[in-house]
Amino acid sequence: MRLKRSNVLWRSAGARGTGGDRVALLDTTVLVDLGRRPDSEFHRRARAQVARLVAEGHTLFTSRINEAEFRVGPELSRDPQKELVRVERVLAGVVILEFDAEASLRYARIKEHLMKRGRPAGDCDMLIAAVAIANGEPLLTRNPRHFYDVPGLDVTSY
């Protein structure tokens, strides 16, 4: 495992990938930031990272768990329809990966690893990490702390 402090980068040795394509899994923070006003600093930073990934030949993915987290916003909004349009616009640009049997196994291993270290982590974040690892994808997030010490996870932050 290799750690680079500037981007919090972990390298995976045994990830399966998706047919040789370069891919990137967008965390919920990225989806939220892409849905912000274009003049927002977080929007500009997320958009720049996504543009870089696309220029490098990455296909953009997110997980069903990220989609569920992202859809909470409209439910809490004063204008749910307006927020739902924003959510749908952002999600239209990414492919959604399911939580499958391989991700389930990876989740169990991640939880075991963190529990043995006395480092509990949020279940949604660990489910997201498991999907990324199971598919051999790097994870792009604004909150790399949520994924610290997850073995085999390649994390890039902005």
PyMOL commands that set and color helices and strands:
alter all, ss='L'
color gray80, all
select helices_A, chain A and resi 28-34+41-55+64-70+72-76+80-91+101-116+123-134+144-147
alter helices_A, ss='H'
color red, helices_A
select strands_A, chain A and resi 22-26+58-63+95-97+139-141+155-157
alter strands_A, ss='S'
color yellow, strands_A
deselect
rebuild
show_as cartoon
